[in-house]
């Protein structure tokens, strides 16, 4: 469900492939059985809304990469943490993030403000931008859309620079009981907004490679994987008029410390319909229906006459 995101990245000179965190082998565009050595200065791990838990080895491999100054984009699927799912079917993405005192809070953001939500769905909303992050540059009048989003939390012992990027309105709340989404706000369980639905983190690496200079561990967190998916209307769709495409690419550029890189616009097909009036339509019909056969007949007779 990330076809458009992959196209956006490849159009902007990124090489994209799937990665097995157990064997560090790839499969897809690169397709190699040899182990891939991740480069913390240029490679970005993208966790695209995992729905099942990572093994201890996978988690440790990801943490080791980040400790060296690696970069990662975390896209969360709130439904993968539902209490009605068996433990073996729930994501444990927070096990990686707790290394940096960050986490995704289980639940779904419900937007009450009618000016900032879809008319028929309070789970689809327009978050407000926060601060002046490079991720938010060049948005102009385009809006970002979030759907089925959880929220992001920082701990009390967080080290490094934590920056909020997108928030729901003060009238929103996080519904923690996913089995009763239609129920109103419950003060004993739910969390009042504004809710942080996108944020970044930056700090010096804990285990920098020998000889590295000015290397930084950078993380970007989004409360919904749908933000960068092919989901109609809310994903990285260059035809829907939202800013998701630009924000997604700005985020990857931020992670690779290429904040000044110009984003290549999507390759949209430009359809220009050819309009004709009734008389033009009649002329086109009769000229092709009768004109072409008569022309062929005339040429045939002329050739026959000359040969004779």
C-alpha positions in Angstrom: 0.0 0.0 0.0 3.0 2.3 -0.3 3.3 2.3 -4.1 3.0 6.1 -4.5 5.5 6.7 -1.7 8.0 4.4 -3.4 7.5 6.3 -6.7 7.9 9.6 -4.9 11.2 8.5 -3.4 12.6 7.0 -6.6 11.6 10.1 -8.5 13.7 12.1 -6.0 16.9 9.9 -6.4 16.4 7.5 -3.5 16.9 3.8 -3.9 14.1 1.9 -2.2 13.9 -1.8 -1.2 12.5 -4.1 1.5 14.9 -5.2 4.2 14.9 -8.3 6.3 16.1 -7.2 9.8 17.0 -10.8 10.7 19.4 -11.5 7.8 20.0 -7.9 6.5 19.2 -9.2 3.0 17.0 -7.3 0.5 14.3 -8.4 -1.9 12.7 -6.3 -4.6 14.6 -3.8 -6.8 18.0 -4.7 -5.4 17.4 -8.4 -4.8 20.6 -9.8 -3.3 21.3 -12.7 -1.0 24.4 -10.9 0.3 24.2 -9.1 3.6 23.6 -5.3 3.3 25.7 -3.1 5.5 23.5 -0.1 6.4 25.2 3.3 6.2 24.1 5.5 9.1 25.0 8.7 7.2 22.7 8.0 4.2 20.3 5.1 4.8 16.8 5.4 6.3 14.8 2.6 7.9 11.1 3.1 7.3 8.7 1.1 9.5 5.5 1.1 7.5 2.8 0.4 10.0 3.9 -3.0 11.2 0.9 -5.2 12.3 2.9 -8.0 14.0 5.7 -8.0 16.6 9.4 -7.9 15.7 11.6 -10.5 17.2 14.2 -9.6 19.8 16.9 -10.0 17.2 15.1 -7.7 14.7 14.6 -5.1 17.4 18.2 -5.2 18.5 19.5 -4.9 15.0 17.3 -1.8 14.4 18.5 -0.3 17.7 22.1 -1.0 16.9 21.7 0.9 13.6 20.1 3.9 15.3 22.8 4.0 18.0 25.4 4.4 15.4 23.7 7.6 14.1 21.1 5.9 11.9 17.9 7.4 10.7 14.3 6.0 10.8 10.8 6.9 9.9 8.1 5.3 12.1 4.6 5.1 10.7 2.1 3.8 13.3 -1.0 1.6 12.9 -3.1 2.2 16.0 -5.4 -0.7 15.2 -2.4 -3.1 15.6 -2.4 -2.4 19.4 -6.0 -3.2 20.0 -6.6 -5.1 23.3 -8.8 -7.6 21.5 -5.9 -8.8 19.4 -3.7 -11.7 20.7 -0.3 -10.6 21.9 1.4 -12.4 19.0 -0.6 -10.2 16.5 0.2 -6.8 18.1 3.0 -4.5 17.0 5.8 -3.9 19.5 7.2 -0.8 17.7 7.5 1.0 21.1 10.2 -1.5 22.2 12.5 0.2 19.7 11.4 3.7 20.5 11.7 3.3 24.3 15.5 3.4 23.7 14.9 7.2 23.2 12.1 7.6 25.7 9.5 8.0 23.0 6.3 6.0 22.3 3.1 5.8 20.4 0.0 5.8 22.6 -2.7 3.3 21.8 -6.0 4.7 20.7 -7.5 6.7 17.8 -7.6 10.5 17.6 -11.1 11.8 17.3 -11.5 15.3 16.0 -14.6 17.2 17.3 -13.9 20.6 15.6 -16.1 20.5 12.5 -13.7 22.9 10.7 -10.8 20.5 11.0 -12.4 17.1 10.2 -14.2 15.3 7.4 -17.9 15.9 7.5 -18.8 12.3 7.9 -15.7 10.9 9.7 -14.1 12.4 12.8 -11.1 10.0 12.4 -10.1 12.0 9.2 -8.8 15.4 10.1 -6.6 18.3 9.2 -3.9 18.7 11.9 -2.4 22.1 12.7 1.2 22.7 11.9 3.5 23.5 14.9 6.8 25.4 14.7 9.0 26.1 11.7 10.5 22.7 11.0 12.1 22.1 7.5 9.5 19.3 7.1 6.8 21.9 6.9 8.4 24.3 4.4 6.8 25.1 1.0 3.4 23.9 2.0 1.8 27.2 1.0 -2.0 26.7 1.1 -2.0 22.9 0.8 -3.2 21.0 3.8 -2.0 17.8 5.5 -4.6 15.0 6.1 -4.4 12.4 8.8 -6.6 9.4 9.2 -6.9 6.8 11.9 -4.0 8.3 13.9 -2.7 7.5 17.3 -0.7 10.0 19.4 3.0 10.4 20.2 4.3 10.7 23.7 7.7 11.7 25.1 9.0 10.5 28.5 10.3 12.5 31.4 13.9 11.4 30.8 14.1 12.2 27.1 17.5 13.3 25.9 18.1 15.2 22.7 15.9 17.5 20.7 12.2 16.6 20.4 10.1 18.7 18.0 6.3 18.5 17.6 5.3 18.9 13.9 1.6 18.2 13.7 -1.2 18.3 16.3 -4.9 17.8 16.4 -7.1 20.6 17.8 -7.7 21.4 21.4 -11.3 20.0 20.9 -10.0 16.6 19.9 -9.4 13.6 22.1 -7.7 10.2 22.0 -10.2 7.3 22.2 -8.4 4.5 24.0 -11.2 2.0 24.0 -11.3 1.0 20.3 -14.3 -1.2 20.9 -16.5 1.8 21.7 -15.5 4.4 19.2 -19.1 5.6 18.9 -19.2 6.4 22.6 -18.6 10.1 23.7 -15.5 11.3 25.5 -14.8 9.2 28.7 -12.8 11.3 31.2 -11.6 8.2 33.0 -10.1 6.6 29.9 -9.7 9.1 27.1 -7.1 11.8 26.6 -7.9 15.4 25.9 -6.3 17.2 22.9 -4.4 18.7 21.4 -2.7 15.5 20.5 0.8 15.3 18.8 0.4 13.2 15.7 3.8 13.9 14.1 7.2 14.7 15.7 10.9 14.4 15.2 13.8 13.6 17.5 17.5 14.3 17.1 20.5 13.5 19.2 24.2 12.6 19.1 24.6 8.9 18.4 25.3 6.7 21.4 27.8 4.5 19.6 29.1 6.5 16.7 31.3 4.6 14.1 35.0 5.3 14.3 36.0 8.5 12.4 32.5 9.8 12.1 32.0 13.5 12.6 28.8 15.5 13.3 26.7 12.4 12.9 23.2 12.5 14.3 20.6 10.0 15.2 17.4 11.3 13.6 13.9 9.9 14.0 10.5 11.0 12.6 7.2 9.6 14.0 3.8 9.8 12.4 0.7 8.6 14.3 -0.8 7.0 11.2 0.8 4.9 8.4 -2.1 6.0 6.1 -0.5 9.4 5.9 2.1 7.9 3.5 0.1 5.1 2.0 -2.0 4.8 -1.2 -5.2 5.3 0.8 -7.6 7.3 -1.4 -7.9 10.9 -0.3 -5.5 10.8 2.6 -2.3 9.2 1.4 0.7 10.3 -0.7 -1.6 11.0 -3.7 -0.4 13.8 -6.0 -3.9 14.2 -7.4 -5.9 14.9 -4.2 -4.5 18.4 -3.5 -3.1 17.6 -0.1 0.4 18.3 1.2 1.1 14.7 2.3 3.4 14.1 -0.8 5.5 17.1 0.1 5.6 16.5 3.8 6.6 12.9 3.3 9.5 13.8 1.0 10.6 16.7 3.3 10.6 14.2 6.2 13.0 11.8 4.4 15.2 14.7 3.3 15.3 15.8 6.9 16.3 12.4 8.1 19.1 12.2 5.5 20.1 15.8 6.5 19.4 17.1 3.0 17.0 19.8 4.2 17.8 22.1 1.3 17.1 19.5 -1.4 14.4 20.6 -3.9 11.5 18.1 -4.0 10.7 16.9 -7.5 7.1 17.3 -8.2 5.0 14.2 -9.0 4.7 13.1 -12.6 1.1 13.8 -13.2 -0.5 13.0 -16.5 -1.9 16.2 -18.1 -5.2 15.3 -19.7 -6.5 17.9 -22.2 -9.9 16.8 -23.5 -10.7 17.7 -27.1 -14.1 19.4 -27.2 -16.2 19.6 -30.4 -19.6 21.1 -31.2 -22.4 19.3 -32.9 -21.5 20.4 -36.5 -17.9 19.5 -36.0 -18.9 16.1 -34.6 -21.1 15.5 -37.7 -18.3 16.4 -40.0 -15.8 14.1 -38.2 -18.4 11.2 -38.3 -19.3 11.5 -42.0 -15.8 12.2 -43.2 -14.5 9.1 -41.5 -17.6 6.9 -42.2 -18.0 7.8 -45.9 -15.0 10.1 -46.7 -12.2 7.6 -46.1 -13.8 4.7 -48.0 -14.6 7.0 -51.0 -11.0 8.2 -50.9 -9.6 4.7 -51.0 -12.1 3.8 -53.8 -11.0 6.8 -55.8 -7.3 6.1 -55.4 -7.9 2.5 -56.4 -9.8 3.5 -59.5 -7.0 6.0 -60.5 -4.3 3.3 -60.1 -6.4 0.8 -62.2 -7.0 3.4 -64.9 -3.3 4.3 -65.2 -2.2 0.6 -65.4 -4.8 0.0 -68.0 
